[in-house]
Amino acid sequence: MMDRPLRQIQWLVSIAIGLVLVVVLLGGWTRLNDAGLGCPDWPGCYGELILPDSTQALEQAQLRFPEARLDPEKGWLEMVHRYAAGSLGVLILLIALLSLRVRRLPGYPLTLALGLLGLVTVQALFGMWTVTLKLLPQVVTLHLLGGLLTLTLLVRLASRLRRVCHQQSVPRISRWVQLAMLLLFLQVALGGWTSANYAGWACTDWLECNSAVEVELDFAAGFELTPHIGPDYEGGRRSVEARAAIQVSHRFMALVLLGYLFWLGWHYRLGQQRRPAQWVCAAAALQAGIGVANIIWALPLVLATAHHAGAVLLLLSLLWLYEHSGSYPQEVRNERI
């Protein structure tokens, strides 16, 4: 009797994983096209749930928000992102409701399903604050991390559901891979902080920050986290020295992460972990190469977008390794021998 709801949940989770990938990539595309304030209000756009297309209606929309410059293309970018995020929220709500029906199944990850619902609710709030607080870097960075955490938890939920279906125990995950996940999220946070503060242009050379002009790095100003609510943060408001410090920190952490992931690939070079470990190393090398190319060619849109997508690919590769790096409890291993 429980089989049908469980299959429905698995089907919804698969769709949600595909949709959250779209939402995360759309969020990056919106950000890179400077469309984060394409709509000055929330949840609508210039007072409308669907941005009008007629000249008269657009003029009326502009009159409602005279302080904002109406750009229909940017408005639509922002609204498409919101539509996709809203659809994802509805899917996760359905998953949570169905999970309550099958909560008595042995090993069912009810806490994970309900946690996802709480996370997507918080994400909606951060989406609102991104607009109302005018791209406050703290909010923008946390919103990015929340999107990738949603992807991570959905992938983990899919894995746990497969184990429930096959009545398998949950393995103990390797601490080495858990550390890799922690380092990756730290690097993503630094990348988000770099983007939110428009610090990608702060350093013009890839071996050093700027060989032509000596820049004194101001780490205190670069990582001053006390929010100053009110100003419009589009284009960034930190000094050149602060942005350079942010960029250099992001690069340093990238080297640490790259070295650790290559070591992890060597550590898991044998056994069932070999292929996902190879993917992790390949994705890390690709991401590093795109990062260097962004510096050399001054962040062209196509490479900046590829760098954002590369972070998602690296996360998925690491989640694949995460799935295969665990060891089963002794009694389970004995039963399988």
BELPE-V770183 format. One record per pair of residues at least 12 apart in sequence whose C-alpha atoms are under 7 Angstrom apart, sorted by the first residue. I is the first residue (numbers start at 1). J is the second residue. Records with the same first field share a line. If there is no record, write none. Layout:
I->J ; J
This chain:
2->102
5->98
9->95 ; 98
10->158 ; 161
12->91 ; 95
13->154 ; 158
16->88 ; 91
17->151 ; 154 ; 155
19->88
20->88 ; 151
23->81 ; 84 ; 85
24->147
25->309
26->81
27->81
28->305 ; 308
29->305
30->77 ; 78
32->301
35->74 ; 75 ; 77 ; 78
36->78
37->131
38->71 ; 74 ; 75 ; 78
39->75 ; 78
40->68 ; 131
41->131 ; 132
42->128 ; 131
45->75
46->61 ; 64 ; 65
51->76
89->120
92->117
93->117
95->113
96->113 ; 114 ; 117
99->113
107->164
108->164
109->160
112->157
116->150 ; 153
123->143 ; 146
126->139 ; 143
127->143
133->229 ; 230
134->232 ; 233
135->232 ; 233 ; 234
136->233
137->193 ; 196 ; 197
140->196
141->189 ; 192 ; 193 ; 196
144->192
145->189
171->326 ; 327 ; 328 ; 329
172->326 ; 327 ; 328
173->322 ; 325 ; 326 ; 327
174->325 ; 326
177->322
180->261
183->257
184->257
187->250 ; 253 ; 254
190->250
191->250
194->246 ; 247
197->236
198->235 ; 236
199->243 ; 244 ; 246 ; 247
200->247
201->298
202->240 ; 243 ; 244 ; 247
203->244 ; 247
204->295
205->295 ; 296
206->292 ; 295 ; 296
215->241
216->241
217->241 ; 242 ; 244 ; 245
218->241 ; 242 ; 245
219->242 ; 245
221->242
222->242 ; 243 ; 245 ; 246
258->284
261->281
262->281
265->277 ; 278 ; 281
272->324
273->321 ; 324 ; 325
276->317 ; 320 ; 321
277->321
279->317
280->314 ; 317 ; 318
283->313 ; 314
284->314
287->307 ; 310 ; 311
290->303 ; 307
291->307
